[in-house]
Amino acid sequence: MASNLDGAAIYQFGHHRSHLELVTAHLRVAAPMRVDRSDSAVTWVSAVETTVAAATAEADLHPIATYALGQAEEPHGYLVVLSRDRLATVRRAPATDEMLRAGAQLIGGALATQRLIADLENSNRLLSALGDITISILKPGASRHEVIDIVVSHLTDSDVPEFDFNFATVYLLDERDDGGIVVRMAAGRATTTAIEAAPGTSPHAGKRVPKWALEEDRLLAEEDVLVYVARSWQPAIVGTLPSADRGDVMSGGIPAPHTWIEVPVVYGNGMVQGRVLSVLIGDGERARSGEAAPFTLAGEVFDRSGHKDLVRIFVPFGSDQSRRATGVLEVGYHRSDQRRPDWGQVEALRAAAAQLAVAVEMARLYEDAQRHAHQLELVADVSKAIASSIDLDQTLTLVAQNLARLVDASLCQIALYEEDREGWYGAAASDLEEQWRRQHGERGDASFLFHVLDSEEPVVIDDVSQSAQVDPAYVRAFGLKSLMALPLIADEQAIGAAVLGERTRLRRFTPDEVQRAQALAVQAAVAIKNARLHALAEEERHLQK
């Protein structure tokens, strides 16, 4: 120590200036590795002097001066000098004070240069990682599932610290006609055995998939965190249970508007297990003190998936912020990992989410184009097959099989009406045909088939068990849950009906599906009519002979 002092320690600010970290020290005892302050009203000079004094008191060393490293208004850290002489502050020569101040300025300049280089390296590494993600997911012909499988692999890449998460999940959300939100697709990857996972099948996502990422076509509760994040476009970070303080949820400060809240873990029976410390980021909806949390955590899922041991970041993504988000990114750490998310990772995830939104939309457009091309090809094939048949039974069977294929229904049943329009009978079916051929009905029976006959309009029934137009015996016989009935119109009158049924689930046939099936039903009705005429001609010829 050229200044005849007995010790010195140099501290620099850590991430987002939330704490001070020891750079080097020349002391007879170990200097504190980190300096924190619990109250923002306390100055950093006071905090560092108090912390160092407490650690060096036994060695009879006392802080006598603290110098800012760099500009006093926003220093890069502090130089703390110590002496065994408590009066060294007043005995120190002015020249010594000037020398120490100049030294602090030189150290500050070196730290600034070092930090600038480190920030540039981090930025270049992050930009390179984002570029790799973009190149990987913006591939022509990639499906949405392939895109999200690739993304979760990149978000658990140990070569990029900003994306080296213990797990990553991507949810693609969809909205039902009744407004309910469902997880339409999901992909996930887990890199630690502490997270319960199942073997994956995707070549991109990895060998271990978190079990909660395997649940697709899952209806979400209105108060679910995914629904909240998607509708509010507000990222959220959800901590472990229990969380001792905010440092258990996020490392460092948050240089953006944010709100700390406590989210209840609620079971299906209404029981609340506890409250999880969480933070909402951005200018979206704020939870005021005393108000209910904007979302809850499902207790059963929380327990089954081990979420109480996870710190999770939820980030929405999509191409139109005036509507609900297309999906949500979920990443985070297990409690056993000492790392916690920081603001740099939140910003990196937002950038990745923007790229993902573009890729998912491109994949969706490609899938739509492929689906429409396939549908046109299918309609052409079906039309050709129907038109080529003049045998009535063969024509009816072709119509039933191809209508079911057109809208991916469980089965299709063809009913033909009696000439007096007072009854109907089963004529053909794509499945359980013999059983269907034994079915018939009279005008007095309550049946959707007579509604189709009278209105000559399609009838769609989402839940046949709740409809008065559907005979329960019919439902039991064929195991249907939903159906769509289309009129077969020839010469401006209904000659029959095509019933498209779904057995595996409640299904709402879309207007597009109704339109496509009805267009083919018109062709089918003409083919049936021609086959009928051919059968009558053949019968007359046979009688004449």
Secondary structure, DSSP 8 states (H G I E B T S, - for coil): -TTS-SEEEEEEE-GGGSSEEEEEEE-SS---SEE--S-TTS-HHHHHHHHHHHHHGGGT-EEEEEEEES-SSS-SEEEEEEES-TTHHHHS-HHHHHHHHHHHHHHHHHHHHHHHHHHHHHHHHHHHHHHHHHHHH--TT--HHHHHHHHHHHTB-TTSGGGB-SEEEEEEEEE-TTS-EEEEEEEEEE-STTS-EEE---TTT-SEEEGGGG--SEE--TTBHHHHHHHHT--EEE--SS--SGGGT-BS---S-EEEEEEEEE-TTS-EEEEEEEEEESSS----TTS--S-BEEHHHHHHTTGGGEEEEEEEE-S-TTS--SEEEEEEEETTS----BHHHHHHHHHHHHHHHHHHHHHHHHHHHHHHHHHHHHHHHHHHHHHT---HHHHHHHHHHHHHHHTT-SEEEEEEE-TTSSEEEEEEESSSHHHHHT-EEETTS--HHHHHHHH-S-EEES-GGG-TTS-HHHHHHHT-SEEEEEEEEETTEEEEEEEEEE-SS-----HHHHHHHHHHHHHHHHHHHHHHHHHHHHHHHHHH-
